[in-house]
Each structure stands twice: as C-alpha cells, then as structure tokens.
Amino acid sequence: MNIHSINIRSINTRKLIMALTLAMTLVISTPAMAQTQIVTVIDAIETSPANIILPANTSGMMTFRPCAEECKKDYKRVQLSAGTTFSVNGKAVKFDEFRRSFAIIKRAATSYALVTYEVKTNKLISIHLAG
C-alpha cells in the first residue's frame, strides 16, 4: 500500500511539472511578448568636461555633447533641479563648489564626466566629475 501511494504521488508530480512547462511555453510564446520593446528610462553618458556647458544655477539647463572626446554630435540639453546631485572625484558637493571644481578639472587631459538623466523628461539626475 505504501508503494502504491508513492507511485500516485510520482504521477501527480509529473503531471504538475508537465502542466507548468506547458503554461510557461504558452506565456513565453504569446504575441504580446514578441512585441515587447525595451525602453531606456534613464541614460548615463560618459563625456568630456570640455563638451559640457553648465548653467549659472540649479534651475537652468545644462548642455552637453554625448562623446568621451571632442566630437560633432548634436548637443543634448537637460534640466537641473533641486534634486540633481553633484560629485567631484567621488565626493558629493553642492552646485557652487561643483562649478568651481569644474572650471579647474575640465582642462585636465584625463578628466571625464558621467551625466545621468531621465530620457523622457530630460531631467538631470546627477553629474559626476573626475580628473
């Protein structure tokens, strides 16, 4: 009797595995899944500080070219806000200190900036400067 009940459990487990496999196959192969697109929500671009034009204050627009070196790509404009974060060489700083450091660091040959922004709204999330 004990052997018989193990056999029934084994059959039920197999049926469950087959049903789950079939369900997963149907979900994966639906037309909605085939039409799903990946959308970039936040973009992070490494650029040269020489390709950045900073605004005078945190309510302005920053303009930059999305290239690591000098290039001819079109400029992008992003809106700064009170929530935008700034850092210089890994240290969080306020905007006025960031502007002072930017003026010095942007001349260094090894300097770079990482600009992170929301693609849909063009809102600047953060800018990290190193050099």
C-alpha positions as CSV (number, residue, x, y, z in Angstrom):
1,M,0.0,0.0,0.0
2,N,2.9,2.3,0.8
3,I,4.5,1.6,-2.7
4,H,1.2,2.3,-4.4
5,S,0.8,5.8,-2.7
6,I,4.4,6.7,-3.7
7,N,3.6,5.8,-7.3
8,I,0.5,8.1,-7.3
9,R,2.5,11.0,-5.8
10,S,5.1,10.5,-8.5
11,I,2.5,10.6,-11.3
12,N,0.9,13.7,-9.8
13,T,4.3,15.4,-9.6
14,R,5.0,14.5,-13.3
15,K,1.6,15.9,-14.3
16,L,2.2,19.1,-12.3
17,I,5.6,19.6,-14.0
18,M,4.2,19.0,-17.4
19,A,1.3,21.4,-16.8
20,L,3.7,24.1,-15.5
21,T,6.0,23.6,-18.5
22,L,3.1,23.9,-20.9
23,A,1.8,27.1,-19.2
24,M,5.3,28.7,-19.3
25,T,5.6,27.8,-23.0
26,L,2.3,29.5,-23.7
27,V,3.2,32.6,-21.8
28,I,6.6,32.9,-23.5
29,S,5.2,32.4,-27.0
30,T,2.3,34.9,-26.8
31,P,2.3,37.7,-29.4
32,A,2.4,40.3,-26.7
33,M,5.7,39.0,-25.5
34,A,7.1,39.1,-29.1
35,Q,6.1,42.8,-29.4
36,T,7.6,43.9,-26.1
37,Q,10.2,46.7,-26.6
38,I,13.0,47.7,-24.3
39,V,12.7,51.3,-23.4
40,T,15.6,53.4,-22.0
41,V,14.2,55.2,-18.9
42,I,17.5,56.6,-17.5
43,D,20.6,57.2,-19.6
44,A,24.1,57.6,-18.3
45,I,26.7,59.1,-20.7
46,E,30.4,59.4,-20.1
47,T,31.6,62.6,-21.7
48,S,34.5,65.0,-21.7
49,P,34.0,68.0,-19.4
50,A,35.1,70.1,-22.4
51,N,31.8,69.1,-24.0
52,I,29.7,70.5,-21.2
53,I,28.2,73.9,-20.7
54,L,27.0,74.5,-17.2
55,P,24.2,76.8,-16.3
56,A,24.6,79.6,-13.7
57,N,22.3,78.0,-11.2
58,T,20.4,74.8,-10.4
59,S,17.2,75.9,-12.1
60,G,19.0,76.2,-15.5
61,M,19.6,73.9,-18.4
62,M,22.9,72.1,-18.9
63,T,24.1,71.5,-22.5
64,F,26.5,68.7,-23.4
65,R,27.7,66.6,-26.3
66,P,27.4,62.8,-25.6
67,C,31.0,62.0,-26.5
68,A,34.0,61.0,-24.5
69,E,36.3,63.2,-26.7
70,E,35.7,66.1,-28.9
71,C,33.0,65.3,-31.5
72,K,30.4,66.7,-33.8
73,K,27.4,65.0,-32.3
74,D,24.4,67.2,-31.6
75,Y,24.1,68.8,-28.2
76,K,21.7,67.5,-25.6
77,R,20.0,69.8,-23.1
78,V,18.9,68.6,-19.6
79,Q,17.1,70.4,-16.9
80,L,18.8,70.8,-13.5
81,S,16.6,70.7,-10.3
82,A,16.9,70.9,-6.6
83,G,17.1,67.0,-6.7
84,T,20.1,66.9,-9.0
85,T,23.2,65.6,-7.3
86,F,26.8,66.6,-8.0
87,S,30.1,65.0,-7.1
88,V,33.8,65.7,-7.8
89,N,36.3,62.8,-7.5
90,G,33.8,60.7,-5.7
91,K,32.8,63.4,-3.1
92,A,29.3,64.8,-3.0
93,V,29.3,68.6,-3.3
94,K,26.9,71.5,-3.7
95,F,26.4,73.1,-7.1
96,D,28.6,76.2,-6.4
97,E,31.6,74.0,-5.4
98,F,30.9,71.8,-8.4
99,R,31.1,74.8,-10.7
100,R,34.5,75.9,-9.2
101,S,35.9,72.4,-9.5
102,F,34.5,72.1,-13.0
103,A,36.4,75.2,-14.2
104,I,39.7,73.6,-13.0
105,I,39.2,69.9,-13.8
106,K,37.8,70.4,-17.3
107,R,41.2,71.5,-18.5
108,A,42.9,68.2,-17.4
109,A,43.5,65.8,-20.2
110,T,42.4,62.8,-18.1
111,S,39.2,64.3,-16.8
112,Y,35.7,62.9,-17.5
113,A,32.1,63.4,-16.5
114,L,29.3,61.0,-16.1
115,V,25.9,62.6,-16.9
116,T,22.8,60.7,-15.8
117,Y,19.4,61.9,-16.9
118,E,15.8,60.8,-17.4
119,V,15.3,60.2,-21.1
120,K,11.6,61.1,-21.3
121,T,11.8,64.4,-19.3
122,N,15.4,65.3,-20.0
123,K,15.8,65.9,-16.2
124,L,19.3,65.7,-14.9
125,I,19.6,63.2,-12.1
126,S,23.3,63.5,-11.4
127,I,26.7,64.6,-12.8
128,H,29.9,63.1,-11.5
129,L,33.2,64.8,-12.4
130,A,36.7,63.2,-12.1
131,G,40.1,64.3,-13.1
